Amino acid sequence: MHFHKFEKIWLTFGLAMIVVFLAVLGVGAFAMGAAPPGDHHTQVDPARVEEIAPFNKPGLRQIGKNEYEAIMVGKVFSYVPDAMTVPVGATVHFTVTSPDVVHGFQIVGTNVNAMIVPGEVNHITHKFTKPGTYLVLCNEYCGSGHEVMSTTIIVL
């Protein structure tokens, strides 16, 4: 098979670009310590979620001036707690896990969207700058009652 001189040049250039791309990707992934976003290093035993602190006392508590911590558990077709109220401008640090199956955690109207995996603890932070009622939905199919799995965050 005979290749024209320009075809050989373009094939060589294309292969060189692939090698450069893979080298840059490799350096970024391994040498510079690049990793996917998120804190998936904290784990709990899914069978004992309701016995392990802080999930044994889910709810909202104030941790600073206009700063709150929301401990939440997503379980069979519900979130615990089922409603929370915070003032406008509050920063809420959500700590969420699941004892049973994969659930979603999406606050409608915001960019908060996470997958809640059994035994993994997710940490999500959001500042509520506008008053209103924010709906928290499960956006991962979790069973026959999935459509009723929600809670609300009321921002006054």
Residue pairs with C-beta under 8 A, 6 or more apart in sequence:
3 11
28 34
38 114
38 122
39 121
39 122
39 123
40 117
40 120
40 122
42 120
42 121
42 123
43 119
43 120
43 121
44 52
44 55
44 97
44 119
44 121
45 52
45 119
46 97
46 98
46 99
46 100
46 118
46 119
47 99
49 55
49 73
49 97
49 98
49 99
49 119
50 56
50 73
50 99
54 71
54 95
55 71
55 73
55 97
57 71
58 71
58 72
58 73
58 80
58 81
59 70
59 71
59 81
59 84
60 68
60 69
60 70
60 71
60 81
60 84
60 85
60 86
60 92
61 68
61 69
61 71
62 68
63 69
63 93
66 87
66 89
66 90
66 91
67 90
67 91
67 92
67 93
68 86
68 90
68 91
68 92
68 93
69 92
69 93
69 95
70 84
70 92
70 93
70 94
70 95
71 95
72 79
72 80
72 81
72 94
72 95
72 96
72 105
72 151
73 79
73 80
73 96
73 97
73 98
73 99
74 96
74 97
74 98
74 103
74 105
74 116
74 138
74 149
75 98
75 99
75 100
75 103
76 100
76 101
76 142
76 143
76 145
77 142
77 143
77 145
77 146
77 148
77 149
78 148
78 149
78 151
79 136
79 138
79 149
79 150
79 151
81 151
82 151
82 152
83 151
83 152
83 153
83 154
84 151
84 152
84 153
84 154
85 153
85 154
85 155
85 156
86 92
86 128
86 153
86 154
86 155
86 156
87 155
87 156
88 128
88 129
88 130
88 131
88 155
88 156
89 127
89 128
89 129
90 127
90 128
90 155
91 125
91 126
91 127
91 128
92 125
92 126
92 127
92 128
92 153
93 123
93 124
93 125
94 105
94 112
94 122
94 123
94 124
94 125
94 126
95 121
95 122
95 123
96 105
96 114
96 116
96 121
96 122
96 124
97 116
97 118
97 119
97 120
97 121
97 122
98 116
98 117
98 118
98 119
99 118
100 118
101 118
101 142
101 143
102 115
102 116
102 117
102 118
102 140
102 142
103 115
103 116
103 138
103 140
103 142
103 149
104 113
104 114
104 115
104 116
104 137
104 138
104 139
104 140
104 142
105 112
105 113
105 114
105 115
105 116
105 122
105 124
105 136
105 138
105 139
106 112
106 113
106 114
106 136
106 137
106 138
106 139
107 113
107 126
107 134
107 135
107 136
107 153
108 134
108 135
108 136
108 137
109 132
109 134
109 135
110 126
110 134
112 124
112 126
113 139
114 122
114 124
115 122
115 140
116 122
116 140
128 134
128 153
128 155
130 155
131 155
131 156
132 154
132 155
133 152
133 153
133 154
133 155
134 152
134 153
134 154
134 155
135 150
135 151
135 152
136 150
136 151
136 152
136 153
137 149
137 150
138 146
138 149
138 150
142 149
